[in-house]
Amino acid sequence: MKPTSSTPRDASHLAYPEPPASPLWHRTGPRPRPLTAEQRRRNREALLRAQRRTPRSATTVEAQ
């Protein structure tokens, strides 16, 4: 597999190799329990309310 890079060359020209991923990035242990239908509904409604609301910076600039 060829490494993805912003330049046409591969990563072999780098002075140091990329370090391995931290083991803390990988979850171990039990998986979280899924959300209930009620929790999903509340989250969806809160997201819609937040998306309809005007940003604070827009309201403070207009008030001045």
C-alpha positions in Angstrom: 0.0 0.0 0.0 1.4 3.4 -1.0 1.4 6.0 1.7 -0.8 9.1 1.0 1.2 12.3 0.9 0.7 15.9 -0.3 3.8 15.5 -2.5 4.2 13.0 -5.3 7.1 11.3 -3.3 6.5 8.8 -0.6 7.4 9.3 3.1 10.8 7.6 2.7 12.5 11.0 2.3 11.6 12.1 5.9 14.4 12.3 8.5 12.4 10.3 11.1 9.7 7.7 10.6 6.2 8.5 11.9 5.8 7.1 15.4 3.2 4.4 15.9 -0.3 5.3 17.1 -0.7 5.6 20.8 -2.4 2.6 22.5 -4.6 5.2 24.2 -6.3 5.8 20.9 -7.7 2.3 20.9 -10.6 1.5 23.2 -10.5 -1.6 25.3 -13.2 -3.0 27.5 -16.9 -3.1 27.3 -18.7 -1.1 24.6 -21.1 1.7 25.7 -24.7 0.8 25.8 -26.8 2.2 22.9 -29.1 5.2 23.4 -32.7 4.6 24.0 -35.3 5.8 21.5 -36.3 8.6 24.0 -32.6 9.7 24.3 -32.2 9.8 20.5 -35.4 11.9 20.2 -34.2 14.4 22.8 -30.8 14.7 21.2 -32.4 15.2 17.8 -34.7 17.9 19.1 -31.9 19.7 20.9 -29.8 19.6 17.7 -32.6 21.1 15.7 -33.1 23.9 18.3 -29.4 24.7 18.3 -29.2 24.8 14.5 -32.2 27.3 14.3 -30.8 29.7 16.9 -28.7 32.6 15.7 -25.1 32.6 16.8 -24.2 34.8 19.8 -21.6 36.7 17.8 -24.1 37.7 15.2 -26.6 39.0 17.8 -24.0 41.0 19.8 -22.6 42.7 16.7 -26.0 43.8 15.5 -27.0 45.2 18.9 -24.1 47.7 19.0 
